[in-house]
Amino acid sequence: MEQLDAIWSEIVRSLTATPPLVATARLLIAACLGGLIGFEREINARSAGLRTHILIAMGACLFALVSFEIIEISQSDPQIQRVDPLRLIEAVTSGVAFLAAGSIIVSGGKVRGLTTGAGMWIAGAIGLACGIGQIGLAIIATGMLVPILWLLRGMKPAAADRNEQDSDHD
C-alpha cells in the first residue's frame, strides 16, 4: 500500500496543470468518443476502424494535456523559452492528416477512403477538444458526426448508380 501511495504521489506531483483524475477522465472520454466514430467505420468494414479512431482521439487529447504541462512549466521557470500552444494544434492536425491521407486509395479512376480519412481527422479534433477540457464541444461534434455517417451512408451508392445509368444513356 505504501508503494502505491508513493506512485500516486509521483503522478500527482508530475501533473501540475491538470489534476490526474481530470486528465484520466479527459483521456477516457476522448477514447469513448473516438470509439463511437471508429465503431461506425468498423461495422461498415472500413480500413480505419475502432482501434485507429480511439488511438487518434486519445493521442490528440494527450498532446493537448502535454501542452498544458509545458505551458505550466514555462510559466514557473522564466529561463524556459516562450510556448505557443497553437503550434501543438497545428502539429496534431498535420500528423492526423498524414495518417488520414494514408487511408485514401485511388484505383481505376475511383477514390476510396475519403470518409474514413475525414473521420480520422475529426477524431483528432475531438481528442484535442477533450484534452483542453471542452468535453461538451467534443460530445456535440461526436453526436452530430455519428448520425451523419450512419444516415448518409446509403446515399453514395444510390448517387453512383444514378451516375452509371446516366452515362449508359450518353
C-alpha positions as CSV (number, residue, x, y, z in Angstrom):
1,M,0.0,0.0,0.0
2,E,2.9,2.3,0.8
3,Q,4.3,1.7,-2.7
4,L,1.0,2.7,-4.3
5,D,0.9,5.9,-2.3
6,A,4.4,6.7,-3.5
7,I,3.5,6.1,-7.1
8,W,0.3,8.2,-6.8
9,S,2.3,11.0,-5.2
10,E,4.7,11.0,-8.1
11,I,1.9,11.1,-10.6
12,V,0.2,14.0,-8.7
13,R,3.5,15.9,-8.4
14,S,4.3,15.4,-12.1
15,L,1.0,16.8,-13.3
16,T,0.9,20.5,-12.4
17,A,-1.5,21.9,-15.0
18,T,-4.2,19.2,-14.9
19,P,-5.1,17.1,-11.9
20,P,-4.5,13.3,-12.6
21,L,-8.2,12.4,-12.3
22,V,-9.2,15.1,-14.7
23,A,-6.5,14.1,-17.2
24,T,-7.7,10.5,-16.9
25,A,-11.3,11.5,-17.4
26,R,-10.4,13.5,-20.5
27,L,-8.4,10.6,-22.0
28,L,-11.3,8.2,-21.3
29,I,-13.9,10.5,-22.8
30,A,-11.7,11.0,-25.9
31,A,-11.3,7.2,-26.2
32,C,-15.1,6.7,-25.9
33,L,-15.9,9.4,-28.4
34,G,-13.2,8.3,-30.8
35,G,-14.6,4.7,-30.3
36,L,-18.1,5.8,-31.4
37,I,-16.7,7.1,-34.7
38,G,-14.5,4.1,-35.1
39,F,-17.4,1.7,-34.3
40,E,-19.4,3.2,-37.2
41,R,-16.4,2.8,-39.5
42,E,-15.8,-0.8,-38.2
43,I,-19.4,-2.0,-38.8
44,N,-19.1,-0.7,-42.4
45,A,-15.8,-2.7,-42.8
46,R,-13.6,0.4,-43.4
47,S,-9.9,0.3,-43.3
48,A,-9.6,2.5,-40.2
49,G,-11.9,1.4,-37.6
50,L,-12.4,1.2,-33.8
51,R,-8.8,1.0,-32.6
52,T,-7.5,3.5,-35.1
53,H,-10.0,6.2,-34.1
54,I,-9.6,5.5,-30.4
55,L,-5.8,5.9,-30.8
56,I,-6.2,9.1,-32.8
57,A,-8.6,10.7,-30.3
58,M,-6.6,9.7,-27.3
59,G,-3.3,10.8,-28.9
60,A,-4.7,14.2,-29.7
61,C,-6.1,14.5,-26.2
62,L,-2.7,13.6,-24.7
63,F,-0.9,16.2,-26.9
64,A,-3.3,18.8,-25.6
65,L,-2.7,17.7,-22.0
66,V,1.1,17.7,-22.6
67,S,0.9,21.3,-24.0
68,F,-0.8,22.4,-20.7
69,E,2.0,20.9,-18.8
70,I,4.6,22.6,-21.0
71,I,2.8,25.9,-20.6
72,E,2.8,25.5,-16.8
73,I,6.5,24.6,-16.7
74,S,7.4,27.6,-18.9
75,Q,5.4,30.0,-16.7
76,S,7.0,28.8,-13.5
77,D,10.6,28.9,-15.0
78,P,11.5,32.2,-16.6
79,Q,14.5,30.7,-18.3
80,I,12.4,28.4,-20.4
81,Q,11.5,29.6,-23.9
82,R,8.1,31.1,-24.5
83,V,5.5,28.4,-25.6
84,D,2.9,28.7,-28.4
85,P,0.0,26.2,-27.8
86,L,-1.4,26.8,-31.3
87,R,1.7,25.1,-32.8
88,L,0.7,22.0,-31.0
89,I,-2.8,22.1,-32.6
90,E,-1.1,22.6,-36.0
91,A,1.2,19.7,-35.4
92,V,-1.6,17.3,-34.3
93,T,-3.7,18.4,-37.3
94,S,-0.8,17.8,-39.7
95,G,0.0,14.4,-38.1
96,V,-3.6,13.2,-38.3
97,A,-3.9,14.5,-41.8
98,F,-0.9,12.4,-42.8
99,L,-2.5,9.3,-41.3
100,A,-5.8,10.1,-43.0
101,A,-4.1,10.5,-46.3
102,G,-2.8,7.0,-46.0
103,S,-6.3,5.7,-45.9
104,I,-7.2,7.2,-49.2
105,I,-6.9,5.0,-52.2
106,V,-7.2,5.9,-55.9
107,S,-7.8,3.0,-58.1
108,G,-9.3,2.7,-61.6
109,G,-10.4,6.4,-61.5
110,K,-12.3,5.9,-58.2
111,V,-11.3,7.4,-54.9
112,R,-11.9,5.4,-51.8
113,G,-11.3,6.2,-48.1
114,L,-12.1,9.9,-48.1
115,T,-14.8,9.5,-45.4
116,T,-12.5,7.3,-43.3
117,G,-9.8,9.9,-43.6
118,A,-12.2,12.7,-42.7
119,G,-13.3,10.6,-39.7
120,M,-9.8,10.2,-38.6
121,W,-9.2,13.9,-38.9
122,I,-12.3,14.8,-36.8
123,A,-11.4,12.2,-34.2
124,G,-8.2,14.1,-33.8
125,A,-10.1,17.4,-33.3
126,I,-12.5,15.7,-30.8
127,G,-9.4,14.4,-28.9
128,L,-7.9,17.9,-28.8
129,A,-11.2,19.3,-27.6
130,C,-11.3,16.7,-24.8
131,G,-7.7,17.4,-23.9
132,I,-8.3,21.1,-23.4
133,G,-11.4,20.4,-21.4
134,Q,-14.0,21.2,-24.0
135,I,-15.9,18.0,-23.3
136,G,-19.2,19.4,-24.3
137,L,-17.9,20.5,-27.7
138,A,-16.4,17.1,-28.2
139,I,-19.7,15.4,-27.3
140,I,-21.7,17.7,-29.6
141,A,-19.3,17.1,-32.5
142,T,-19.5,13.3,-32.0
143,G,-23.2,13.4,-31.5
144,M,-23.5,15.1,-34.9
145,L,-20.9,13.1,-36.7
146,V,-22.0,9.6,-35.9
147,P,-25.6,10.1,-37.2
148,I,-24.3,11.9,-40.3
149,L,-22.0,8.9,-41.1
150,W,-24.9,6.5,-40.4
151,L,-27.8,8.3,-42.1
152,L,-25.9,9.4,-45.2
153,R,-24.1,6.1,-45.7
154,G,-26.6,4.8,-48.2
155,M,-26.7,8.0,-50.3
156,K,-23.4,7.4,-52.0
157,P,-24.3,4.1,-53.7
158,A,-27.6,5.5,-54.9
159,A,-25.9,8.5,-56.5
160,A,-23.2,6.3,-58.0
161,D,-25.8,4.0,-59.5
162,R,-27.6,7.0,-60.9
163,N,-24.4,8.4,-62.5
164,E,-23.7,5.0,-64.1
165,Q,-27.2,4.9,-65.5
166,D,-26.8,8.4,-66.9
167,S,-23.5,7.5,-68.6
168,D,-25.1,4.4,-70.1
169,H,-27.6,6.6,-71.9
170,D,-25.0,9.0,-73.2
